[in-house]
Amino acid sequence: MGVLALDHFTIRTEQWGKTAEFFEQVVGLSPGPRPDFRFPGCWMYAGGRPLLHIASIVGVDKDLQAYLGEKPGGYGSGALDHVSLRCEGLETVQNRLQSLGIAFRERVIPQIGEHQLFLEDPNGITIEMIFDYVPGTRIVGEAMASLAIGPSAEGR
């Protein structure tokens, strides 16, 4: 037995339409088929697979609670720090974020071959988009501090 990959993540939100629009226009996911559940929501696809399940939490929905369990709605990532997506087309995404007026932060970590973008969805959830690092690639968003890579003071 072993984990093969992240299958999907689910966002419960009072603004599922805005959330779907964000993930389509900003992140590049596509809306797709969803089972005929008895509660509103939608599924967003990447590479032909449903990556994001969006569930509406407007009011008290007994069908949603029966399916996903009772949890309070909220804002932000809570105990989950961020969701990370492996992506391609860095310059296209940088330009799209700028044209949409979406604030984002960038970090480059050559040691692990990554160029990272961080942004927040309408629910305050941090989304990380990871691209392959290419030397000389420009930083367009807010530059984040470089990481000190190596043993931490606590680990010594």
KENULO-885072 format. One line per field, with one value per atom (N, C-alpha, C, O, CB): residue in three letters; atom name; x negated, y negated, z. Coordinates in steps of 0.05 Angstrom, whole numbers, plus 32768, in hexadecimal, padded with zeros to 4 digits. Each point is the difference from the previous one (the first is absolute). Glycine has a CB too. Example, Ala and Ser with C-alpha at 12.3 -4.5 7.8 and 13.67 -1.06 7.14 Angstrom:
! residues 2
rest [ala,ala,ala,ala,ala,ser,ser,ser,ser,ser]
atom [N,CA,C,O,CB,N,CA,C,O,CB]
X [7EF8,8012,7FEE,7FEB,803B,7FE1,7FF0,800F,7FF6,7FF2]
Y [8072,7FE8,7FE8,8000,8017,7FD4,7FE8,7FEA,7FEA,8023]
Z [809C,8000,8000,800D,800C,7FD9,8001,800E,8004,7FD1]
***
This chain:
! residues 156
rest [met,met,met,met,met,gly,gly,gly,gly,gly,val,val,val,val,val,leu,leu,leu,leu,leu,ala,ala,ala,ala,ala,leu,leu,leu,leu,leu,asp,asp,asp,asp,asp,his,his,his,his,his,phe,phe,phe,phe,phe,thr,thr,thr,thr,thr,ile,ile,ile,ile,ile,arg,arg,arg,arg,arg,thr,thr,thr,thr,thr,glu,glu,glu,glu,glu,gln,gln,gln,gln,gln,trp,trp,trp,trp,trp,gly,gly,gly,gly,gly,lys,lys,lys,lys,lys,thr,thr,thr,thr,thr,ala,ala,ala,ala,ala,glu,glu,glu,glu,glu,phe,phe,phe,phe,phe,phe,phe,phe,phe,phe,glu,glu,glu,glu,glu,gln,gln,gln,gln,gln,val,val,val,val,val,val,val,val,val,val,gly,gly,gly,gly,gly,leu,leu,leu,leu,leu,ser,ser,ser,ser,ser,pro,pro,pro,pro,pro,gly,gly,gly,gly,gly,pro,pro,pro,pro,pro,arg,arg,arg,arg,arg,pro,pro,pro,pro,pro,asp,asp,asp,asp,asp,phe,phe,phe,phe,phe,arg,arg,arg,arg,arg,phe,phe,phe,phe,phe,pro,pro,pro,pro,pro,gly,gly,gly,gly,gly,cys,cys,cys,cys,cys,trp,trp,trp,trp,trp,met,met,met,met,met,tyr,tyr,tyr,tyr,tyr,ala,ala,ala,ala,ala,gly,gly,gly,gly,gly,gly,gly,gly,gly,gly,arg,arg,arg,arg,arg,pro,pro,pro,pro,pro,leu,leu,leu,leu,leu,leu,leu,leu,leu,leu,his,his,his,his,his,ile,ile,ile,ile,ile,ala,ala,ala,ala,ala,ser,ser,ser,ser,ser,ile,ile,ile,ile,ile,val,val,val,val,val,gly,gly,gly,gly,gly,val,val,val,val,val,asp,asp,asp,asp,asp,lys,lys,lys,lys,lys,asp,asp,asp,asp,asp,leu,leu,leu,leu,leu,gln,gln,gln,gln,gln,ala,ala,ala,ala,ala,tyr,tyr,tyr,tyr,tyr,leu,leu,leu,leu,leu,gly,gly,gly,gly,gly,glu,glu,glu,glu,glu,lys,lys,lys,lys,lys,pro,pro,pro,pro,pro,gly,gly,gly,gly,gly,gly,gly,gly,gly,gly,tyr,tyr,tyr,tyr,tyr,gly,gly,gly,gly,gly,ser,ser,ser,ser,ser,gly,gly,gly,gly,gly,ala,ala,ala,ala,ala,leu,leu,leu,leu,leu,asp,asp,asp,asp,asp,his,his,his,his,his,val,val,val,val,val,ser,ser,ser,ser,ser,leu,leu,leu,leu,leu,arg,arg,arg,arg,arg,cys,cys,cys,cys,cys,glu,glu,glu,glu,glu,gly,gly,gly,gly,gly,leu,leu,leu,leu,leu,glu,glu,glu,glu,glu,thr,thr,thr,thr,thr,val,val,val,val,val,gln,gln,gln,gln,gln,asn,asn,asn,asn,asn,arg,arg,arg,arg,arg,leu,leu,leu,leu,leu,gln,gln,gln,gln,gln,ser,ser,ser,ser,ser,leu,leu,leu,leu,leu,gly,gly,gly,gly,gly,ile,ile,ile,ile,ile,ala,ala,ala,ala,ala,phe,phe,phe,phe,phe,arg,arg,arg,arg,arg,glu,glu,glu,glu,glu,arg,arg,arg,arg,arg,val,val,val,val,val,ile,ile,ile,ile,ile,pro,pro,pro,pro,pro,gln,gln,gln,gln,gln,ile,ile,ile,ile,ile,gly,gly,gly,gly,gly,glu,glu,glu,glu,glu,his,his,his,his,his,gln,gln,gln,gln,gln,leu,leu,leu,leu,leu,phe,phe,phe,phe,phe,leu,leu,leu,leu,leu,glu,glu,glu,glu,glu,asp,asp,asp,asp,asp,pro,pro,pro,pro,pro,asn,asn,asn,asn,asn,gly,gly,gly,gly,gly,ile,ile,ile,ile,ile,thr,thr,thr,thr,thr,ile,ile,ile,ile,ile,glu,glu,glu,glu,glu,met,met,met,met,met,ile,ile,ile,ile,ile,phe,phe,phe,phe,phe,asp,asp,asp,asp,asp,tyr,tyr,tyr,tyr,tyr,val,val,val,val,val,pro,pro,pro,pro,pro,gly,gly,gly,gly,gly,thr,thr,thr,thr,thr,arg,arg,arg,arg,arg,ile,ile,ile,ile,ile,val,val,val,val,val,gly,gly,gly,gly,gly,glu,glu,glu,glu,glu,ala,ala,ala,ala,ala,met,met,met,met,met,ala,ala,ala,ala,ala,ser,ser,ser,ser,ser,leu,leu,leu,leu,leu,ala,ala,ala,ala,ala,ile,ile,ile,ile,ile,gly,gly,gly,gly,gly,pro,pro,pro,pro,pro,ser,ser,ser,ser,ser,ala,ala,ala,ala,ala,glu,glu,glu,glu,glu,gly,gly,gly,gly,gly,arg,arg,arg,arg,arg]
atom [N,CA,C,O,CB,N,CA,C,O,CB,N,CA,C,O,CB,N,CA,C,O,CB,N,CA,C,O,CB,N,CA,C,O,CB,N,CA,C,O,CB,N,CA,C,O,CB,N,CA,C,O,CB,N,CA,C,O,CB,N,CA,C,O,CB,N,CA,C,O,CB,N,CA,C,O,CB,N,CA,C,O,CB,N,CA,C,O,CB,N,CA,C,O,CB,N,CA,C,O,CB,N,CA,C,O,CB,N,CA,C,O,CB,N,CA,C,O,CB,N,CA,C,O,CB,N,CA,C,O,CB,N,CA,C,O,CB,N,CA,C,O,CB,N,CA,C,O,CB,N,CA,C,O,CB,N,CA,C,O,CB,N,CA,C,O,CB,N,CA,C,O,CB,N,CA,C,O,CB,N,CA,C,O,CB,N,CA,C,O,CB,N,CA,C,O,CB,N,CA,C,O,CB,N,CA,C,O,CB,N,CA,C,O,CB,N,CA,C,O,CB,N,CA,C,O,CB,N,CA,C,O,CB,N,CA,C,O,CB,N,CA,C,O,CB,N,CA,C,O,CB,N,CA,C,O,CB,N,CA,C,O,CB,N,CA,C,O,CB,N,CA,C,O,CB,N,CA,C,O,CB,N,CA,C,O,CB,N,CA,C,O,CB,N,CA,C,O,CB,N,CA,C,O,CB,N,CA,C,O,CB,N,CA,C,O,CB,N,CA,C,O,CB,N,CA,C,O,CB,N,CA,C,O,CB,N,CA,C,O,CB,N,CA,C,O,CB,N,CA,C,O,CB,N,CA,C,O,CB,N,CA,C,O,CB,N,CA,C,O,CB,N,CA,C,O,CB,N,CA,C,O,CB,N,CA,C,O,CB,N,CA,C,O,CB,N,CA,C,O,CB,N,CA,C,O,CB,N,CA,C,O,CB,N,CA,C,O,CB,N,CA,C,O,CB,N,CA,C,O,CB,N,CA,C,O,CB,N,CA,C,O,CB,N,CA,C,O,CB,N,CA,C,O,CB,N,CA,C,O,CB,N,CA,C,O,CB,N,CA,C,O,CB,N,CA,C,O,CB,N,CA,C,O,CB,N,CA,C,O,CB,N,CA,C,O,CB,N,CA,C,O,CB,N,CA,C,O,CB,N,CA,C,O,CB,N,CA,C,O,CB,N,CA,C,O,CB,N,CA,C,O,CB,N,CA,C,O,CB,N,CA,C,O,CB,N,CA,C,O,CB,N,CA,C,O,CB,N,CA,C,O,CB,N,CA,C,O,CB,N,CA,C,O,CB,N,CA,C,O,CB,N,CA,C,O,CB,N,CA,C,O,CB,N,CA,C,O,CB,N,CA,C,O,CB,N,CA,C,O,CB,N,CA,C,O,CB,N,CA,C,O,CB,N,CA,C,O,CB,N,CA,C,O,CB,N,CA,C,O,CB,N,CA,C,O,CB,N,CA,C,O,CB,N,CA,C,O,CB,N,CA,C,O,CB,N,CA,C,O,CB,N,CA,C,O,CB,N,CA,C,O,CB,N,CA,C,O,CB,N,CA,C,O,CB,N,CA,C,O,CB,N,CA,C,O,CB,N,CA,C,O,CB,N,CA,C,O,CB,N,CA,C,O,CB,N,CA,C,O,CB,N,CA,C,O,CB,N,CA,C,O,CB,N,CA,C,O,CB,N,CA,C,O,CB,N,CA,C,O,CB,N,CA,C,O,CB,N,CA,C,O,CB,N,CA,C,O,CB,N,CA,C,O,CB,N,CA,C,O,CB,N,CA,C,O,CB,N,CA,C,O,CB,N,CA,C,O,CB,N,CA,C,O,CB,N,CA,C,O,CB,N,CA,C,O,CB,N,CA,C,O,CB,N,CA,C,O,CB,N,CA,C,O,CB,N,CA,C,O,CB,N,CA,C,O,CB,N,CA,C,O,CB,N,CA,C,O,CB,N,CA,C,O,CB,N,CA,C,O,CB,N,CA,C,O,CB,N,CA,C,O,CB,N,CA,C,O,CB,N,CA,C,O,CB,N,CA,C,O,CB,N,CA,C,O,CB,N,CA,C,O,CB,N,CA,C,O,CB,N,CA,C,O,CB]
X [7FEF,8011,7FEE,7FEC,8039,7FE3,7FF1,8010,8012,7FC4,8025,800D,7FF5,7FE8,8020,8009,7FF7,7FFF,7FEE,8025,8001,8002,8017,8010,7FDD,8014,8017,8017,7FFC,7FE7,8033,8017,8010,8005,7FFD,8007,800F,8000,7FF8,8025,7FEC,8005,801C,800A,7FC4,803F,801B,8000,7FF3,8020,7FFB,8004,801D,8011,7FC7,802F,801B,8002,7FEF,8018,800C,8000,801C,8012,7FC1,8031,801A,7FFF,8015,7FF1,7FE3,7FFE,7FF4,7FEB,800F,8015,7FF6,7FFD,7FEF,8025,7FFE,7FFE,7FE6,7FF2,8040,7FC8,7FE7,7FE8,7FEC,802B,7FEB,7FE9,7FFB,7FE9,8022,800B,7FFD,7FF4,7FEF,8038,7FE3,7FF6,7FE2,7FF1,803D,7FCA,7FE3,7FEF,7FEC,8022,7FFA,7FF0,8000,7FED,801C,800C,8000,7FEF,7FEE,8040,7FD7,7FF3,7FE4,7FEF,803D,7FCE,7FE6,7FED,7FE9,802D,7FF4,7FEF,8000,7FEC,801E,800C,8001,800E,7FFD,7FD9,8039,800F,8019,8008,7FE7,801E,8018,8017,7FFC,7FE8,8034,8017,8006,7FFD,8016,7FF7,8006,8017,800B,7FC6,8034,8016,7FFD,7FEA,801C,8011,8002,8018,8014,7FD6,8013,8018,8017,7FFC,7FE6,8036,8018,8005,8014,7FFF,7FDB,8003,8019,8008,7FC6,803C,8017,7FF9,8011,8007,7FD0,7FF7,7FF1,7FF4,8009,8004,7FF3,7FE2,7FF4,8033,7FCD,7FE3,7FF7,8010,7FEC,7FEA,7FF5,7FE5,7FF4,8025,7FDE,7FE6,7FEF,800A,8009,7FD4,7FED,7FEB,7FF5,8014,7FF0,7FEF,7FE5,7FFD,802B,7FC3,7FE6,7FF7,8001,7FF3,8003,7FF7,8015,7FF9,7FDA,8046,8016,8009,8010,7FDE,8007,8008,800B,7FF6,7FE7,8037,800A,7FEC,7FFB,8035,7FC5,7FEC,800C,7FF7,7FE7,8036,800D,801E,800D,7FCF,802D,801D,8009,7FF5,800A,8014,800A,801C,8011,7FD3,8020,801B,800B,7FF2,8001,8025,800D,8009,800C,8003,7FEC,8009,8013,8002,7FD3,803B,8013,8017,800D,7FE7,8010,8015,7FF8,7FE9,8039,7FF1,7FFB,800A,8018,7FEC,7FEA,8008,7FFB,7FEA,800A,8022,7FFF,7FF4,7FF2,8035,7FDD,7FF4,7FE2,7FF1,8039,7FCC,7FE3,7FF4,7FEC,801A,8007,7FF6,8000,7FEE,8023,8004,8001,7FE9,7FF5,803D,7FC7,7FEB,7FE4,7FEF,8030,7FDC,7FE5,7FFC,7FEA,8013,8019,7FFE,8004,7FFE,7FE3,8025,8004,7FE6,7FF0,803C,7FCF,7FE9,8008,8010,7FD0,8016,8007,7FF2,7FEA,801C,8007,7FF4,7FEB,8000,8029,7FC5,7FEC,7FF2,8008,7FF2,7FF1,7FF1,7FE2,7FF7,802C,7FCF,7FE3,7FFB,8012,7FE8,7FEC,7FF8,8002,7FFC,7FE6,8023,8002,7FE6,7FEA,8047,7FD1,7FE8,7FF1,7FE8,802F,7FF6,7FF4,7FF2,800D,8015,7FC4,7FF1,8005,8007,7FD6,8021,8005,8004,7FFA,7FEB,8026,8003,7FED,7FFF,8032,7FBF,7FEB,8007,8007,7FD7,8020,8006,7FE7,7FF3,803D,7FC8,7FEA,800B,8014,7FD5,8009,800B,7FEB,7FE8,8037,7FEA,7FEE,8009,8017,7FDF,7FF8,8008,7FFD,8013,800C,7FCB,7FFC,8006,800F,7FCE,8017,8003,801D,800A,7FC7,803D,801D,8010,8011,7FE9,8000,800E,7FFA,8012,7FED,7FE7,7FF9,800F,800B,7FC7,802F,800E,801E,800D,7FD0,802F,801C,8007,8013,7FF0,7FED,8004,7FFE,8011,7FDD,7FFE,7FFE,8018,800A,7FC4,803A,8017,801A,8011,7FD8,8019,8019,7FFD,8014,7FF4,7FE1,7FFC,7FFE,8007,8012,7FDE,7FFE,7FE4,7FEC,8034,7FDF,7FE7,7FF4,800E,8001,7FD6,7FF3,7FE3,7FF4,802A,7FD8,7FE4,7FF0,800C,8002,7FD9,7FEF,7FE7,7FF4,801D,7FE6,7FE7,7FF3,800E,8004,7FD4,7FF1,7FED,7FF2,8011,7FFD,7FEF,7FF0,8008,8018,7FCA,7FF0,7FF7,7FFE,7FF3,800A,7FF6,8013,7FF8,7FEF,8033,8013,800E,8013,7FF4,7FF0,800A,801C,800F,7FD4,8025,801B,8002,7FEF,801D,8008,8008,801D,8011,7FD0,8024,8019,8010,7FF4,7FF8,802E,8012,8014,8009,7FF2,800B,8013,8016,7FFA,7FE3,803D,8016,8017,7FFF,7FF3,8022,8016,8019,8005,7FE6,8026,8019,8015,7FF9,7FFC,8024,8013,8007,800C,8007,7FE6,8006,7FE8,8001,801F,7FCA,7FE9,7FED,7FEE,802D,7FEA,7FEF,7FE7,8003,8026,7FC0,7FE7,7FFC,8000,7FEC,800F,7FFB,7FE3,7FF8,8039,7FC0,7FE4,8000,800B,7FE1,8008,7FFD,7FE2,7FF1,803A,7FCD,7FE3,7FFA,800D,7FF1,7FEE,7FF6,7FE3,7FF2,802E,7FD7,7FE3,7FF0,8007,8004,7FDF,7FEE,7FF0,7FF4,800A,8001,7FEF,7FEE,800B,8018,7FC3,7FEE,8007,8004,7FD8,8024,8005,801D,8007,7FD0,803B,801D,8005,7FF6,8016,8004,8005,8016,8012,7FE1,800A,8014,8013,7FF6,7FEA,803A,8013,8010,8005,7FFE,8004,800F,7FEE,7FE9,8039,7FE9,7FF1,7FEB,8007,8020,7FBF,7FEB,8000,8002,7FE2,801A,7FFF,7FE3,7FEF,803E,7FCD,7FE5,7FF6,800F,7FF9,7FDE,7FF5,7FFF,7FFE,7FE6,801E,8000,7FE3,7FF0,803E,7FCC,7FE7,8003,800F,7FE5,7FFD,8002,7FE8,7FEA,802F,7FED,7FEB,800C,8017,7FC4,8014,800A,8009,7FF3,7FEF,8034,800A,7FF1,7FF3,803A,7FD5,7FF3,800C,7FF1,8006,8023,800D,7FF6,7FFF,8029,7FD1,7FF8,7FE3,7FF7,802C,7FCE,7FE3,7FFB,7FEA,800C]
Y [8018,7FE8,7FE7,8000,8019,7FD4,7FE7,7FEA,8005,8014,7FCE,7FE9,7FFC,8000,7FEB,8011,7FFC,7FE2,7FF7,8035,7FC5,7FE3,7FF3,800E,7FFB,7FDD,7FF2,8004,7FFB,7FE2,802C,8005,7FE7,7FF8,8038,7FC3,7FE8,7FF2,800C,8007,7FD4,7FF2,7FF4,7FFA,7FFD,8004,7FF6,7FE5,7FFE,8031,7FBE,7FE6,7FFD,8002,7FE9,8011,7FF9,7FE2,7FF3,8039,7FC8,7FE3,7FF5,800D,7FF4,7FE7,7FF2,7FF2,7FF7,8002,8006,7FF2,8014,7FFB,7FD9,8041,8014,7FF7,8009,8019,7FCC,7FF5,7FF0,8003,7FFB,7FF0,7FF0,8013,7FFB,7FDE,803B,8013,800F,8003,8002,8004,800E,7FED,8008,8016,7FCA,7FEC,7FFA,7FFF,7FEC,8013,7FFB,8017,7FFC,7FEA,8033,8017,8004,800C,8009,7FE2,8002,7FE9,8006,800F,7FD2,7FEA,7FFB,7FF8,7FF4,8019,7FFA,8018,7FFE,7FE0,8039,8018,8010,800D,7FF5,7FFD,800E,801B,8010,7FD9,801D,8019,7FFC,7FE9,8022,800B,7FFF,800D,8015,7FEC,7FF3,800E,8019,8001,7FD3,8040,8019,800F,7FF6,800D,8015,8010,8005,8003,8012,7FEC,8005,8012,7FFD,7FD7,8040,8010,7FEF,7FE9,803D,7FE4,7FF1,8001,800B,8000,7FE8,7FFE,7FEE,7FF1,8016,7FFC,7FF1,7FE5,7FF4,8037,7FCC,7FE6,7FF1,800D,8004,7FD5,7FF1,8001,8004,7FDE,801B,8000,8006,8001,800D,7FF5,8007,800D,7FFF,7FDB,8033,800D,7FF1,7FFA,8033,7FCF,7FF3,8014,800E,7FC4,802E,8015,7FF5,7FE9,802F,7FFA,7FFB,801A,8015,7FC8,8021,8018,8016,8018,7FDD,8003,8014,800D,8012,7FF5,7FF0,800C,7FEA,7FEA,803A,7FE3,7FED,7FFB,8012,7FFC,7FDA,7FFA,7FF1,8004,7FFA,7FF2,7FF0,8005,7FFE,7FDF,8029,8002,7FE8,7FFB,8038,7FBE,7FE8,8007,8007,7FD9,801C,8006,7FE6,7FF3,803D,7FCA,7FE8,8005,8015,7FDD,7FFB,8003,7FE9,7FF8,801E,7FE1,7FEB,800D,8013,7FD3,800F,800B,801B,8008,7FDF,8026,801B,8014,8001,7FF0,801E,8013,801C,800A,7FD6,802E,801A,8015,8012,7FE3,8007,8013,7FFD,8014,7FEA,7FE9,7FFC,800B,800D,7FC9,8024,800B,801E,800C,7FCB,8035,801E,800B,8015,7FE9,7FF3,800A,7FFA,8012,7FE7,7FEF,7FF8,7FFF,7FFD,7FEA,801A,7FFD,7FE3,7FEE,8039,7FD5,7FE4,7FF3,800A,8004,7FDB,7FF0,7FE3,7FFA,802A,7FCB,7FE3,7FF5,8008,7FF3,7FF2,7FF2,7FED,7FFA,800A,7FF4,7FEE,7FF1,8001,801D,7FD4,7FF0,8007,8003,7FD8,8028,8006,801E,8010,7FC6,8030,801C,800F,8019,7FD9,8001,800E,800E,7FF5,8010,8014,8010,8008,8007,800A,7FEF,8006,7FE6,7FEC,8038,7FDD,7FE8,7FF7,7FE8,8025,8005,7FF8,8019,8017,7FC0,8025,8015,7FFA,7FE9,801F,800C,7FFB,800F,8018,7FE2,7FF8,800C,7FFE,7FEB,8008,8023,8001,7FF5,800A,801E,7FC4,7FF2,7FFD,8007,7FE0,800F,7FF9,7FE6,7FF8,8039,7FC1,7FE7,7FE8,7FF0,8029,7FE5,7FEB,7FE4,7FF2,802B,7FDB,7FE5,7FFA,7FEA,8017,8013,7FFC,7FFC,7FEF,802E,7FF2,7FFD,7FE6,7FF2,8040,7FC6,7FE6,7FE9,7FEF,8023,7FEF,7FEC,8000,7FEB,8018,8015,8002,7FF5,7FF1,8037,7FDE,7FF6,7FE1,7FF3,8037,7FCB,7FE3,7FF4,7FEC,8019,8006,7FF4,8001,7FF0,801D,8008,8002,7FF0,7FFF,802E,7FC7,7FF1,8012,7FF7,7FE4,803D,8013,7FFD,8003,801E,7FD8,7FFD,801C,8013,7FC3,802D,8019,7FFB,7FEC,802B,7FFD,8000,8015,8015,7FDA,800C,8014,8006,7FF0,7FFF,802A,8009,8013,8011,7FEA,8003,8012,8010,7FF5,7FEB,803B,8011,8012,8016,7FEA,7FF5,800F,801C,8012,7FC2,802E,801A,8017,8017,7FCF,8014,8015,7FFC,800F,7FF6,7FE8,7FFC,7FF5,8007,801E,7FC9,7FF6,7FE2,7FF2,8036,7FCE,7FE4,8001,800B,7FE7,8002,8002,7FE6,7FEA,8039,7FDF,7FE9,8006,8017,7FDD,7FF9,8003,7FEB,7FE8,802B,7FF5,7FED,800B,8017,7FDA,7FFE,8008,8002,7FEE,7FFD,8029,8002,7FEF,7FF4,803B,7FCF,7FEE,8008,7FF1,8008,8020,8009,7FFD,8008,8018,7FD3,7FFC,8018,8001,7FE0,8033,8018,7FFA,7FF6,8029,7FE7,7FFB,8016,8017,7FD1,800F,8013,7FFB,7FE9,8017,8016,7FFE,800D,8016,7FEC,7FF0,800B,8003,7FED,7FFC,8030,8007,8004,8010,8005,7FDD,8003,8009,7FFC,7FE0,8030,8007,7FE6,7FED,803E,7FD5,7FE9,7FFF,8014,7FEF,7FE6,7FFB,7FE8,7FEA,8028,7FF1,7FEA,7FE7,8002,801F,7FC8,7FE7,7FF9,7FEA,801E,8009,7FF9,7FE9,7FFE,8032,7FBD,7FE8,8005,8011,7FD4,800B,8000,7FE8,7FEA,802B,7FF0,7FEC,7FF7,7FE8,802B,8000,7FFA,7FF6,7FFA,8029,7FDC,7FF8,8015,8017,7FCF,8012,8014,8008,7FEF,7FFD,802E,800A,8005,8004,8012,7FE9,8005,801B,8013,7FCF,801F,801A,8012,7FF6,7FF5,802E,8013,8008,8004,800D,7FF1,800B,801E,800C,7FCC,8034,801D,800C,7FF9,8003,8017,800E,8006,7FFB,7FED,8023,8008,7FE7,7FEB,803D,7FDB,7FEA,8000,8014,7FEF,7FE7,7FFE,8015,800B,7FC3,8037,8014,801C,8011,7FD1,8023,801B,8006,8017,7FE6,7FF0,8005,800C,8006,7FD5]
Z [8000,8000,8000,800E,800A,7FD9,7FFF,7FF3,7FF0,800F,8009,7FF4,7FE4,7FFD,8031,7FBF,7FE4,7FF9,7FF3,8001,8015,7FF9,8010,800B,7FC6,802F,800A,7FEC,7FE9,8030,7FF1,7FEE,7FFC,7FE9,8026,8007,7FFE,801B,8014,7FC8,8025,8019,7FFE,7FEA,801E,800F,8001,800F,8015,7FE9,7FF7,800E,8006,7FED,7FFC,8030,8008,8001,800D,800E,7FD8,7FFE,7FFD,7FF4,7FF9,801C,7FFC,7FE4,7FF7,803B,7FC2,7FE6,7FEB,7FF5,8022,7FE4,7FEE,7FE3,7FF2,802C,7FDA,7FE5,7FFC,7FEC,8012,8015,7FFF,8002,7FF2,8023,7FFB,8003,7FE6,7FF8,8039,7FC2,7FE6,7FEB,7FF1,801B,7FF4,7FED,8004,7FED,8011,801B,8007,7FF6,7FF3,8035,7FDE,7FF8,7FE2,7FF5,8037,7FC6,7FE3,7FF4,7FF0,8011,8006,7FF3,800A,7FF0,800B,801E,800B,8000,7FF7,8026,7FEC,8002,7FE6,7FFA,8037,7FC0,7FE6,8001,7FED,8008,8020,8001,7FEF,7FFA,8034,7FCA,7FEF,800F,800C,7FCA,8028,800C,7FF1,7FE7,8029,7FFE,7FF3,800E,8013,7FDD,8006,800B,801E,800B,7FC9,8039,801D,8005,7FF3,8019,8006,8006,8009,8009,8004,7FF0,8007,801E,8009,7FCA,803C,801D,8006,7FEF,8018,8011,8008,800D,800D,7FFA,7FF5,800A,7FE9,7FEF,8041,7FD0,7FEA,8002,8015,7FEA,7FEA,7FFE,7FE4,7FEE,8042,7FCC,7FE6,8003,8016,7FD5,8000,8000,7FEB,7FEA,8025,7FF7,7FEE,7FF8,8011,8004,7FD1,7FF5,7FF8,7FF8,7FF9,8010,7FF5,7FF3,800C,8018,7FC3,7FF3,7FFD,8001,800F,7FEE,7FFD,8019,8000,7FD4,8043,801A,8013,8000,7FFA,8016,8013,8017,8010,7FE5,800C,8014,8018,8017,7FC5,801F,8015,8001,7FEC,800F,801D,8004,8010,8016,7FE9,7FF7,800E,800A,7FF0,7FF4,8036,800C,800D,800F,7FF9,7FF1,800B,801C,8006,7FCC,8040,801C,8008,8017,7FF4,7FE1,8006,8010,7FF8,7FDE,8042,8012,800B,7FFE,7FE8,8026,800B,7FEB,7FFA,8037,7FC3,7FEC,800B,8002,7FD9,802C,800C,7FED,8008,8014,7FC9,7FED,8000,7FFF,7FE5,801C,8001,801A,7FFF,7FE4,8033,801A,8001,800B,800B,7FDD,8000,7FEF,8006,8000,7FE4,7FEE,800B,8000,7FDA,802F,8009,801E,800A,7FCC,8039,801D,8008,7FEF,8013,8018,8009,8007,800F,8003,7FE1,8006,7FFC,7FEF,8002,8020,7FFC,7FE8,7FF9,8038,7FC2,7FE9,800C,8017,7FCC,800C,800A,7FEA,7FE9,803D,7FE2,7FED,8004,8017,7FE8,7FEB,8003,7FFF,7FFC,801E,7FEA,7FFE,801A,8000,7FDC,803A,801A,8005,7FFD,7FFE,800E,8006,7FE6,8002,8028,7FC0,7FE6,7FF7,7FFC,7FF8,8009,7FF9,7FE3,7FFB,8025,7FCD,7FE4,7FEF,8008,7FFE,7FE2,7FEC,7FEA,7FF6,8015,7FED,7FEC,7FE6,8001,8024,7FC5,7FE6,7FEE,7FFE,8006,7FF0,7FED,7FE6,7FF6,8020,7FDE,7FE9,7FEA,8004,801A,7FCB,7FEA,7FF4,8004,7FF2,7FFB,7FF4,8013,8002,7FE0,802B,8015,7FF5,800C,8009,7FD5,7FF6,7FFA,8005,7FE9,8006,7FFA,8019,8001,7FD7,803D,8019,800D,800A,7FFD,7FFA,800B,7FF2,800D,7FFE,7FDA,7FF1,8006,8002,7FDA,8026,8006,801B,8003,7FE0,8031,801B,8000,800D,8007,7FDF,7FFE,7FF2,800A,7FF5,7FEB,7FF1,8010,7FFC,7FD9,803C,8011,801A,800F,7FDD,8019,8018,8019,8016,7FD5,8012,8016,800D,7FF2,7FF8,802F,800E,8005,8006,8011,7FE4,8005,8008,7FFB,7FE4,802F,8009,7FF1,7FF8,8037,7FCE,7FF1,8010,800E,7FC7,8028,800C,7FEC,7FF4,803C,7FCD,7FEF,8012,8011,7FC7,8025,800F,7FEC,7FFA,802F,7FCD,7FEC,800A,7FF0,7FFE,802C,800B,7FFB,7FFE,8025,7FDC,7FFB,7FE5,7FFA,8038,7FBE,7FE5,7FFF,7FEE,8005,8020,8000,7FFF,800B,800F,7FD8,8000,800A,7FF3,7FE5,803F,800E,7FFF,8003,801B,7FDE,8002,8017,8002,7FCC,8042,8016,7FFD,7FFD,8022,7FE3,7FFE,8011,8009,7FC9,8034,8010,7FEF,7FEF,803A,7FDC,7FF2,800E,8015,7FDB,8006,800D,801D,800F,7FC4,8035,801B,8013,8017,7FD5,800A,8010,8001,8011,800A,7FD4,7FFF,7FEF,7FEA,801C,8005,7FF1,7FEC,8006,8022,7FBF,7FEA,7FF7,7FFA,7FF7,800E,7FF6,7FE4,7FFC,8033,7FBE,7FE5,7FFC,8001,7FEE,800C,7FFC,7FE3,7FF2,803C,7FC9,7FE4,8001,8014,7FDB,7FFB,7FFE,8000,7FF3,7FF4,8028,8001,7FE6,7FF8,803B,7FC1,7FE9,8007,8006,7FD9,8021,8007,7FEF,7FE8,8025,8000,7FF2,7FFE,7FF6,7FF1,8022,7FFF,8013,8016,7FDF,8001,8010,8015,7FFE,7FDB,803D,8015,7FFA,7FFD,8026,7FDB,7FF9,8019,8003,7FCE,8040,8018,8016,7FFB,7FF8,8025,8017,8006,8005,800E,7FEE,8005,801D,8012,7FC9,802A,801B,8008,7FEE,800D,801E,800A,7FF7,7FFF,8028,7FD3,7FF9,8018,8017,7FC5,8020,8017,8006,7FEE,8005,8026,8009,7FFE,800F,8010,7FCF,7FFD,800E,7FFB,7FD8,803E,800F,801C,8005,7FE2,802B,801A,8010,7FFF,8001,800E,8011,801A,8007,7FE4,8023,801A,8013,8011,7FE8,8004,8012,7FF9,8012,7FF2,7FE3,7FF7,8006,7FFA,7FE4,802C,8005,801B,8007,7FDB]
***
